[in-house]
């Protein structure tokens, strides 16, 4: 079983490779529930969530998007 640190390291690597919006990465870091849910997703689900994040037009939209992951 992977430790939480290993999961977060894997997701950090995944996020840096996927070219995510910086606001999405920072928002996940501030919302541990959303981060945990994101970490448990398949690679395909993560890509879909990242594509949705790229469509957010403001800080408030991004926060709401992350809150609803």
Phi, psi and omega per residue, in radians:
X1 nan 2.318 3.137
X2 -1.337 2.490 3.033
X3 -1.367 2.846 -3.119
X4 -1.024 -0.653 3.117
X5 -1.069 -0.705 3.131
X6 -1.170 -0.683 3.110
X7 -1.136 -0.808 -3.125
X8 -1.133 -0.651 3.107
X9 -1.116 -0.759 3.107
X10 -1.054 -0.796 -3.114
X11 -1.191 -0.622 3.075
X12 -1.062 -0.774 3.114
X13 -1.097 -0.771 3.131
X14 -1.051 -0.818 -3.101
X15 -1.122 -0.727 -3.125
X16 -1.163 -0.530 3.113
X17 -1.345 -0.498 -3.048
X18 -1.478 -0.098 3.119
X19 1.108 0.879 -3.089
X20 -1.365 2.737 3.036
X21 -1.092 2.426 -3.110
X22 -1.045 -0.611 3.130
X23 -1.102 -0.540 3.108
X24 -1.216 -0.821 3.121
X25 -1.074 -0.764 3.122
X26 -1.170 -0.671 3.121
X27 -1.132 -0.699 3.082
X28 -1.103 -0.681 3.141
X29 -1.110 -0.445 -3.120
X30 -1.639 -0.127 -3.102
X31 -2.227 1.575 -3.034
X32 -1.120 -0.553 3.092
X33 -1.106 -0.816 3.125
X34 -1.152 -0.680 3.112
X35 -1.080 -0.782 3.111
X36 -1.083 -0.742 3.141
X37 -1.146 -0.765 3.107
X38 -1.050 -0.746 -3.126
X39 -1.083 -0.500 -3.105
X40 -1.511 -0.081 -3.107
X41 -1.361 2.748 3.010
X42 -1.246 2.875 3.121
X43 -1.030 -0.693 -3.141
X44 -1.126 -0.768 3.118
X45 -1.098 -0.714 3.116
X46 -1.064 -0.764 3.125
X47 -1.071 -0.695 3.121
X48 -1.110 -0.760 3.129
X49 -1.116 -0.736 3.135
X50 -1.109 -0.730 3.096
X51 -1.063 -0.689 3.073
X52 -1.124 -0.674 3.125
X53 -1.089 -0.612 -3.134
X54 -1.156 -0.310 -3.117
X55 -1.575 -0.124 -3.114
X56 -1.290 2.366 -2.991
X57 -1.753 -0.214 -3.097
X58 -2.573 2.942 3.098
X59 -1.056 -0.747 -3.140
X60 -1.128 -0.710 3.096
X61 -1.091 -0.728 -3.129
X62 -1.143 -0.748 3.131
X63 -1.069 -0.804 3.128
X64 -1.088 -0.726 3.116
X65 -1.048 -0.832 -3.138
X66 -1.136 -0.728 3.133
X67 -1.067 -0.411 -3.085
X68 -1.791 0.196 3.081
X69 -1.186 nan nan
